[in-house]
Amino acid sequence: MKYPLNLPLVLAALVQTYFAYLALMPEPWPNWGDGPSRGAMAFIMIEVALWSWLPLLVAAVGAVFTDAFDWLPVVHRGRRRVAMFAATLIVAAAIAASMVVALSDSAATGGHDFAQYGTLPVLIATIGGTIVPLIVIAWLFWLINAPLPLRHAAWPRRIALVALALTVPGGILGADQLREEIGAERGLAAGYKLEEDRNEAENAAHFASLTDASPLHTWGGYATNTSYYAARFHLAEDEMREAALRRLAARPTLDADLAKDLVSKNLYDSLAPDSDIAFLLVARVQFTPSAALEAPLRAAMSRIAAEIRKNGLKPGDTWPDDDIDTLDSYIGRGAEQLAASLVIATRMADSAGVDLRDGLRELESAATEAFPKTKTAETYRRDVAATEHKIEAMLSARRKTN
């Protein structure tokens, strides 16, 4: 049963030899001395180290449960296996930490992450991560394949144990570095939390200071907000959004403010954040829009269609069919605006008898041409068809009533 363990040992020996070569190189490969190349070399060395360490661990654990360590003074087989299994895990962790020190301090990677611990401990840990695993592999090979009398010889054990002692500095350095990393991560997380708390407090104070005289886009920023400083603020910000929608529904000048903001734009670029917010508000605020919003809404729909065309494929462009989801992601806020346009067109037809189906078709054309075959464009095309039937029914009912 134990002889198949020679296979992972041979693999570990070959790969560990390559890792030792990489870690102990006096300088990087030619043309690999720049920062990105050194980072790539570190990644290569990590992969090589794993392909060496894992087979070695498999072979060591296999040796434990095939009684390769039956020379130990512990008589009871179960206890001996438990003791050696625990020792194997500790040694494996120390070797892994030593490998990390070796590759981090290698000339090939240009790293000096452990320089603060001094030259000698790092040198010993480097030996523990490069040469010692080869000695351990040879020892395990001896324990698995040597005849019984020779397997119990003391000198191979002494050589192996002396070599394993060289992994102790690497284990200590690795544990201390891990402790520092954990402390740094906790400090960073605490800093982020303080910043999030401060931002949320400022956000809540600003919201509380708003009045009916505050600009529509300021209220709208809260009413259309779907992003959060952190997950723990979801409830508070959802409540602010709902409160903003209620305040806007009762705003005496809502129609006039919407008409103004729908056609607004930045002075120095093509962006129109106030118009974007106003467009979403027409769909989300519970109010009865008037016919006065028809022209501003048509202008906003044309602007959004132009923005969608600008962000998508141009005439003659193609996109791989197997990567349509990536193209779909480029539509960005356009997806939210397309969904809002369906609600707006239905509301305007129902409350003011205004037919915005031509605006929907313009948006549909922009979406299907700039983002062909995407889920957003295909869904919108189907939704537009259904909405047009609904609008036709509403307008027909109004004509009959009149």
C-alpha positions in Angstrom: 0.0 0.0 0.0 2.8 2.4 0.7 4.8 2.0 -2.5 2.4 4.1 -4.6 3.4 7.0 -2.4 6.6 7.1 -4.5 4.7 8.8 -7.3 3.8 12.0 -5.4 7.3 12.0 -3.9 8.9 11.9 -7.4 6.6 14.7 -8.5 7.4 16.8 -5.4 11.1 16.2 -5.9 11.1 17.4 -9.5 9.0 20.5 -8.9 10.8 21.4 -5.7 14.1 21.3 -7.6 12.6 23.8 -10.0 11.3 25.9 -7.2 14.7 26.0 -5.5 16.3 27.0 -8.8 13.8 29.9 -9.2 14.1 31.1 -5.5 17.9 30.9 -5.4 18.5 32.6 -8.8 21.1 35.4 -8.3 19.1 37.7 -10.6 15.9 37.7 -12.7 15.6 36.1 -16.1 16.7 38.4 -18.9 14.1 41.1 -19.6 12.2 40.1 -16.5 13.6 42.9 -14.2 10.7 45.4 -14.4 7.9 45.5 -11.9 5.2 43.7 -13.8 7.6 40.9 -14.8 8.7 40.5 -11.2 5.1 40.2 -10.2 4.5 37.6 -12.9 7.6 35.7 -11.6 6.2 35.7 -8.0 3.0 34.3 -9.4 4.9 31.5 -11.2 6.9 30.7 -8.1 3.7 30.5 -6.0 2.2 28.0 -8.5 5.5 25.9 -8.5 5.6 26.0 -4.7 2.0 24.6 -4.5 2.8 21.9 -7.0 5.7 20.8 -4.8 4.1 21.3 -1.4 0.8 19.5 -2.1 2.3 16.2 -3.4 4.8 16.2 -0.5 2.0 16.6 2.0 0.0 13.8 0.3 3.1 11.5 0.5 3.8 12.5 4.2 0.2 11.8 5.3 0.2 8.6 3.4 3.4 7.6 5.1 1.7 8.2 8.5 -1.1 5.9 7.8 1.0 3.1 6.2 3.2 2.9 9.3 6.4 4.2 7.8 7.0 5.8 11.2 6.7 2.5 13.1 10.2 3.1 14.5 8.7 5.6 17.0 8.7 4.6 20.6 4.9 5.0 20.8 3.6 1.5 20.9 -0.1 2.0 20.3 -0.7 2.3 16.5 -3.6 4.7 16.8 -1.8 7.1 19.1 1.3 6.9 16.9 -0.7 7.8 13.8 -2.4 10.7 15.6 0.9 12.1 16.9 2.6 11.8 13.5 -0.4 13.2 11.7 -0.3 16.3 13.9 3.5 16.6 13.5 3.1 16.3 9.8 0.7 19.2 9.6 2.9 21.4 11.8 6.0 20.6 9.6 4.0 21.2 6.4 2.9 24.6 7.7 6.5 25.5 8.6 7.7 24.4 5.2 5.0 26.4 3.5 5.9 29.5 5.5 9.6 29.0 4.6 8.7 28.7 0.9 6.8 32.0 1.2 9.9 33.7 2.8 12.1 32.1 0.1 10.1 33.5 -2.9 9.4 36.8 -1.2 13.1 37.4 -0.6 14.2 36.0 -4.0 16.3 38.1 -6.3 14.0 36.9 -9.1 11.0 38.8 -7.5 13.0 41.6 -6.1 11.0 41.4 -2.8 12.2 42.2 0.7 9.0 41.7 2.7 10.9 40.0 5.5 13.9 42.3 5.6 12.9 43.7 9.0 13.7 40.3 10.6 17.3 40.4 9.7 19.6 38.7 7.2 20.3 35.5 9.1 16.7 34.4 10.0 15.6 35.1 6.4 18.6 33.1 5.0 17.8 30.1 7.3 14.1 30.3 6.3 15.1 30.4 2.6 17.1 27.2 3.1 14.1 25.8 4.9 11.9 26.5 2.0 14.2 25.4 -0.8 16.7 22.7 0.3 15.0 21.2 3.4 11.9 19.9 1.4 14.3 18.0 -0.9 15.9 16.4 2.3 12.4 15.6 3.6 11.5 14.0 0.3 14.6 11.8 0.4 13.9 10.8 4.0 10.3 9.8 3.2 11.6 7.9 0.2 14.0 6.1 2.5 11.2 5.3 5.1 8.9 4.0 2.4 11.4 1.9 0.4 14.3 0.9 2.7 14.4 -2.6 4.2 13.1 -2.8 7.8 16.5 -2.9 9.5 17.8 0.1 7.6 14.6 2.0 8.0 15.2 2.0 11.7 18.7 3.4 11.4 19.3 6.5 13.4 21.5 8.6 11.1 18.8 9.3 8.4 16.4 10.5 11.1 19.0 12.7 12.6 19.8 14.3 9.3 16.1 14.9 8.6 15.4 16.3 12.1 18.4 18.7 11.8 17.0 19.8 8.4 13.5 20.3 9.8 14.9 22.5 12.5 15.8 24.9 9.7 12.1 25.4 9.0 11.5 26.8 12.5 12.6 30.4 11.6 10.4 30.3 8.5 7.5 29.2 10.6 8.0 31.9 13.1 8.5 34.6 10.5 5.4 33.4 8.6 3.3 33.4 11.7 4.5 36.9 12.7 3.8 38.2 9.2 0.4 36.7 9.3 -0.3 38.3 12.6 0.7 41.7 11.2 -1.4 41.2 8.1 -4.4 40.4 10.2 -3.8 43.4 12.4 -3.4 45.6 9.3 -6.7 44.3 7.8 -8.5 44.9 11.1 -7.2 48.4 11.3 -8.2 49.1 7.7 -11.6 47.7 8.3 -12.0 49.9 11.4 -10.9 52.9 9.4 -13.4 52.1 6.6 -16.2 51.7 9.2 -15.4 55.1 10.8 -15.5 56.7 7.4 -18.7 55.0 6.5 -20.3 56.1 9.8 -19.1 59.7 9.2 -20.4 59.7 5.6 -23.8 58.3 6.7 -24.1 60.8 9.5 -23.4 63.6 7.1 -25.9 62.2 4.6 -28.6 61.9 7.2 -28.0 65.4 8.5 -28.1 66.8 5.0 -31.4 65.0 4.3 -32.9 66.3 7.5 -32.0 69.8 6.4 -34.0 69.7 3.1 -37.1 71.7 2.7 -39.8 72.2 0.0 -37.6 75.0 -1.3 -34.6 72.7 -1.8 -33.8 72.0 -5.5 -35.6 69.1 -7.1 -32.4 67.4 -8.0 -31.3 67.4 -4.4 -34.5 65.6 -3.3 -34.3 63.4 -6.4 -30.8 62.3 -5.4 -32.3 60.6 -2.3 -35.5 59.5 -4.1 -33.6 57.6 -6.8 -30.6 56.4 -4.7 -29.9 52.7 -5.0 -26.3 52.7 -3.7 -25.3 52.5 -0.1 -22.2 53.3 2.0 -22.5 49.8 3.5 -25.0 47.0 3.8 -25.8 48.0 7.4 -27.2 51.3 6.1 -29.7 49.7 3.7 -32.7 50.2 6.0 -31.9 53.8 6.9 -31.3 54.8 3.3 -34.4 53.0 2.1 -36.4 54.9 4.6 -34.8 58.2 3.3 -35.7 57.2 -0.3 -39.3 56.5 0.6 -39.6 59.8 2.6 -38.1 61.7 -0.3 -40.7 60.2 -2.7 -43.5 61.2 -0.3 -42.3 64.7 0.0 -41.9 65.1 -3.7 -45.4 63.8 -4.3 -46.7 66.6 -2.1 -44.4 69.2 -3.7 -46.6 72.1 -5.0 -44.3 72.9 -7.9 -43.4 69.4 -8.9 -44.7 69.6 -12.5 -42.9 72.9 -13.2 -39.7 71.7 -11.5 -39.7 68.5 -13.5 -40.3 70.3 -16.8 -37.3 72.6 -16.0 -34.9 69.8 -14.9 -35.9 67.4 -17.8 -34.3 69.7 -20.3 -31.3 70.8 -18.2 -27.7 69.8 -18.9 -24.2 70.5 -17.8 -22.5 73.6 -19.1 -19.2 72.0 -20.0 -20.0 68.5 -21.2 -22.8 66.4 -22.6 -23.9 65.0 -19.2 -27.3 65.8 -17.8 -27.5 64.4 -14.3 -30.5 66.6 -13.3 -32.4 65.5 -16.3 -31.6 61.9 -15.6 -32.9 62.3 -12.0 -36.0 64.1 -13.2 -36.8 61.4 -15.8 -36.7 58.7 -13.1 -38.8 60.8 -10.7 -41.6 61.0 -13.3 -41.7 57.2 -13.1 -41.3 56.8 -9.4 -43.1 59.6 -7.6 -46.8 58.9 -7.0 -48.4 61.9 -8.7 -50.5 62.7 -11.8 -48.3 64.2 -14.5 -49.8 66.9 -16.7 -49.6 67.5 -20.5 -47.1 70.2 -19.7 -44.5 67.5 -19.3 -44.9 66.2 -22.9 -42.3 68.3 -24.6 -39.7 68.0 -21.9 -40.2 64.3 -21.7 -39.8 63.9 -25.5 -36.6 66.0 -25.3 -35.3 63.8 -22.5 -36.1 60.6 -24.3 -34.3 61.8 -27.4 -31.3 62.7 -25.3 -31.3 59.3 -23.6 -31.5 57.5 -27.0 -28.5 59.5 -28.2 -26.6 58.6 -25.0 -27.4 54.9 -25.5 -26.1 55.1 -29.1 -23.0 56.9 -27.9 -22.2 54.1 -25.4 -23.0 51.1 -27.6 -21.8 49.7 -30.9 -21.5 52.0 -33.9 -22.8 51.1 -37.4 -20.6 48.4 -38.8 -19.3 47.3 -35.4 -19.6 43.6 -34.4 -19.5 41.9 -31.0 -18.8 38.1 -30.3 -22.0 36.2 -29.6 -20.4 34.4 -26.7 -19.6 37.6 -24.9 -23.0 39.4 -25.2 -23.3 39.7 -21.4 -20.3 42.0 -21.4 -21.8 44.2 -24.0 -25.0 44.3 -22.0 -23.2 45.6 -19.0 -22.0 48.6 -21.0 -25.5 50.0 -21.3 -25.1 51.2 -17.6 -27.8 53.5 -16.4 -29.5 53.2 -19.7 -31.2 50.0 -18.5 -32.8 51.9 -15.6 -33.9 54.7 -17.9 -35.4 52.3 -20.4 -37.5 50.7 -17.7 -38.6 54.1 -16.5 -39.7 55.1 -20.0 -42.3 52.4 -20.1 -43.9 53.6 -16.8 -43.7 57.2 -18.0 -45.4 56.6 -21.3 -48.1 54.6 -19.7 -48.7 57.3 -17.0 -48.8 60.1 -19.6 -51.3 58.3 -21.7 -53.5 57.5 -18.7 -53.4 60.9 -16.9 -52.9 63.4 -19.7 -53.8 61.6 -22.9 -50.3 62.1 -24.3 -49.0 59.5 -26.7 -45.3 58.9 -26.2 -45.1 55.8 -28.3 -42.8 57.4 -30.8 -40.4 58.2 -28.0 -40.5 54.5 -26.9 -39.8 53.4 -30.5 -36.8 55.8 -30.7 -35.4 54.3 -27.5 -36.1 50.8 -28.7 -34.3 51.5 -32.0 -31.3 53.0 -30.1 -31.1 50.0 -27.7 -31.4 47.3 -30.4 -28.9 49.0 -32.8 -26.3 49.9 -30.1 -26.7 46.8 -28.0 -27.9 44.1 -30.4 -28.9 40.6 -29.0 -28.4 41.8 -25.4 -30.9 40.8 -22.8 -31.7 44.4 -22.0 -32.5 45.3 -25.6 -34.5 42.2 -26.3 -36.5 42.6 -23.1 -37.2 46.2 -23.8 -38.4 45.4 -27.3 -41.0 43.0 -26.0 -42.0 45.4 -23.2 -42.4 48.2 -25.7 -44.8 46.1 -27.8 -46.9 45.3 -24.7 -46.9 48.9 -23.5 -48.0 50.2 -27.0 -51.0 47.9 -26.8 -51.8 49.2 -23.3 -51.4 52.9 -24.4 -53.6 52.3 -27.5 -56.3 50.9 -25.2 -56.0 53.9 -22.8 -56.2 56.5 -25.6 -59.1 54.7 -27.3 -61.0 54.8 -24.0 -60.3 58.5 -23.6 -61.5 59.2 -27.1 -64.7 57.3 -26.5 -65.3 59.2 -23.3 -64.7 62.6 -24.9 
